[in-house]
Amino acid sequence: MGIDDRKLSPAVLAALTYLPRFNQRLEPVDLTPLIPFLNELLDDLPWWNRDYRVTRVELVLPHEIPDYPGGRLKRFTEVSVPAMLTDGAGHELPFFGRIRFEGDILRRFEAKVGDTVITPALRPAGVQDPHPFGPLLEALMANRHHSTSDLANGAGLSRSTVRWLGSGGLRPHPNLVRHLAEALGLPEADLAAIAGVSEQDYL
């Protein structure tokens, strides 16, 4: 089963629909089932850095809310789950899991790590996806107004390497992450998490 169209457990659904900001009479709900649920979704991304785990969550933030306090949720519901990612060394990154569901069926999942949005593969099964770091790198370049030549010069890489990374045709590795992080002005650990480069890759 893919990330989308899976059935949500009653405990997860209760946590995703717990909106005390809009109905203060709601009885408290256990939010901890969202932690393994989010980790399971992230683990289904083949390139996800599994050193980083969701370790705590907060109340969901609805993007679609009841028409009136205590009213029924809309047929399609979308919420963000504020959370924190932690690796084995204790480094933390802010995280939002954006979850769209219909009834008790998951319809879409996106993750936001820091300022970067990551999504599951969109191509059909059997069709290889470009490495997801490609569009993320291009977004970081655009945010900093870096051209291919700018980033190549700043990172000490060839323009063809930067283009290949940007197209998703080249999987990032620690040496590339190190040079790119310096050129982009980002902490290397943060860029490694975004790129799916684990501590094991550094060995």
PyMOL commands that set and color helices and strands:
alter all, ss='L'
color gray80, all
select helices_A, chain A and resi 10-16+34-43+133-143+148-155+159-167+174-184+188-195+199-202
alter helices_A, ss='H'
color red, helices_A
select strands_A, chain A and resi 53-57+61-62+76-86+92-102+105-113+116-118
alter strands_A, ss='S'
color yellow, strands_A
deselect
rebuild
show_as cartoon
